[in-house]
Amino acid sequence: MSADNAELLKHYDLYETIGTGGFAKVKLGRHILTGEKVAIKIMDKTELGDDLPRVKTEIEAMKNLSHQHICRLYHVIETSKKIFMVLEYCPGGELFDYIIAKDRLSEEETRIFFRQIVSALAYVHSKGYAHRDLKPENLLIDEDHNLKLIDFGLCAKPKGGLEYHLMTCCGSPAYAAPELIQGKAYIGSEADVWSMGVLLFALLCGYLPFDDDNVMILYKKITRGQYNNPSWLSPGSILLLNQMMQVDPKRRITVKHLLNHPWLMQGYSSPVEWHSRVPLGHIDEDCITEMAVCLKRSRPSMTDLVSEWSYSHITAIYLLLLAKKLRGKPVRLRLLPVESGTSTPFKDLKTKKNLNFGQDEESAEIPLVFCSMDFAEECAFDEPPSSPLTQRLEKRSKCQSMFEDVNVELPTPTKERVRSKNKENKENIIDGSSNKKTDAFALPAPRTPYNKRNPRTHKTPNHNTSVGNKGATLWNLIVPFFTFSNSTKEPSQKKCPDQTNMDELAVLTFSPERRSRSLDMEVNQAQMDSAQKRKGTKVFGSLERGLDKMITMLTPNKKRGLRDGPRKIKAMYNVTLTSQVHAEQVLNQIISILPQKNVDFVQKGYTLKCKTQSDFGKVTMAFELEVCMLSKPEVVGIRRQRLKGDAWVYKHLVEDILSTSKV
């Protein structure tokens, strides 16, 4: 782990890349303490070059903006080589992909989205900013199907206010206002209204009002302001588009008048609400209380820390807790168990890297401990009684009770340790660490501290061990798999704890969680001399190693199954349905077409990582095509995702590939 990533990985787990740009990569992550998904924008300072001021501008703008339709900034980490921006995660992807999937949106759905866009822009303008890069690619869809505005790298905040004229020509050509591309001085808010008009046209029509492969011809079309309205547009839509895309900025409608425009008011009883529901500086008492309890601080000191708005890990914890509360989830922090003697939850924490994001966050595979609540309260809100997580917890509880019923007389100190660990396991049983896909195995009780010591040097106190006949059965089951060196004694002399039935016996023997764990068995020291102790230690050491090998052989290989066929997913808006039922046939058809379209690709199973290059070798377009199976209906689908390049060029290219492939 590099020093640049160390600070990030203290607080977040990283997963797959979900987007790339000219100088940034965006990865999916999960905040360890809250369990919330986040998007982590990673930028290399050495590659930013002249774009470094743009990144600084974006960070400063997002620190000053807090609105329900603007993507929230949680955390900024800057090292000598990298900048990490931790942002709100929007699983719905770009609005652009949604338009492609729908071809075009109905007027009713467009109105819902456009009211949100107007709300966000009115708020941005009220803070003295002009966005200057409005387009469908910079609007994301969150889990509630609401829009979030992103990418403030080109925004401007004139010192003299929004009425102050700007000179910088920036943004995307197809969405740029006439005065901007002509090199004239312009007002940022007026340029934003023109871009909003182009965006509204794209929503209603599924294509751009001004478009041409030749940039000069494109600019001529924009400066003339001439475009064709399709037949399906209503008179009200045509009127609004005309008011927004006026070549003369002084005749252009303002955002203030858009708030209660008749077209946006259809079906609504009130104007667009543009005020922030969570204004800057807002302090929520529930979030402060939870943080104070878990981080062991007083409420006043925690309030002071949060009020600094430093966008450190403290700011991230508060904002993510607040996000949970606004979604109706419990305001709870989940702390990983730390080593004894540590007093901070921010030590280098380790979590499983195979977390399944298809599951609910409360049943995710992160072994966490919930703070400031008891076990009954957590069960009450975490999962319903009949949920899969509850069933897994019942299995774990049964397995734990099996261990508790073992009739082994231990010395007093060891018994206290066992009771302590079993109590801790009961308190932490809902932490999600038992969330395994394999139903054939149940989880055993946690190991005791015994195996932390060196078995070759540790002397076990004398005590009597009581075993039953079932222990011999367990021994007879596992002995044939191993050979014991340096020992002439019969293996049956080493006895295991009593078990209740053969079903539980199999669970104890073959559970995957037994890997790298000792059997925690004590032997009768009174009947053994020092030489027999050493031999016994070697026997159990080899027994563990043998169990590890046997379990590895018996455990199903999940990764192998993924390679045997396409991934099964639900229908999504970025998945194109086909009439085929054979995934291999569809995959081969696409592969045969890509070279004809001058598309380079790398195949990974059923996923094709594609790119196009300029004559000078520069990557101009990067996207993914994945052949997958849909459960309902059971047909082959093609998932598409743009990673880099112009959105509309990508749209035409992918449509051309799929139509030529005849899928």
Secondary structure, DSSP 4 states (H G I P E B T S, - for coil): --HHHHHHHHHEEEEEEEEE-SSEEEEEEEETTT--EEEEEEEEHHHHGGGHHHHHHHHHHHHT---TTBPPEEEEEE-SSEEEEEEE--TT-BHHHHHHHHSS--HHHHHHHHHHHHHHHHHHHHTT-B----SGGGEEE-TTS-EEE---TT-B--TT-TTS-B----S-GGG--HHHHTT--B-HHHHHHHHHHHHHHHHHHSS-SS--SSHHHHHHHHHHT--PPPTT--HHHHHHHHHHS-SSGGGSPPHHHHTT-HHHHTT-SS----S-SS-TT---HHHHHHHHHHTT--HHHHHHHHHT---SHHHHHHHHHHHHHHTT-----EEPP--TT---TTS-----S---TTS-GGGSS---EE-SS-HHHHHHHH--TTSHHHHHHHHHHHHHHHHHT------HHHHHHHHHHHHHHHHTTTSSTT--S-TT--PPPPPPGGGGS-TTTPPPPP------HHHHHHHHHHGGG---SS--S-GGGS-----S-HHHHHHHHH-GGGTT--------GGG--HHHHHHHHHHHHHHHHHHHHHHHHHS--HHHHHHHSPEEE---TTEEE-S-S-HHHHHHHHHHHGGGGT-EEEEETTEEEEEEE-TTS-EEEEEEEEEEEESSS-SEEEEEEEEES-HHHHHHHHHHHHHHHT-
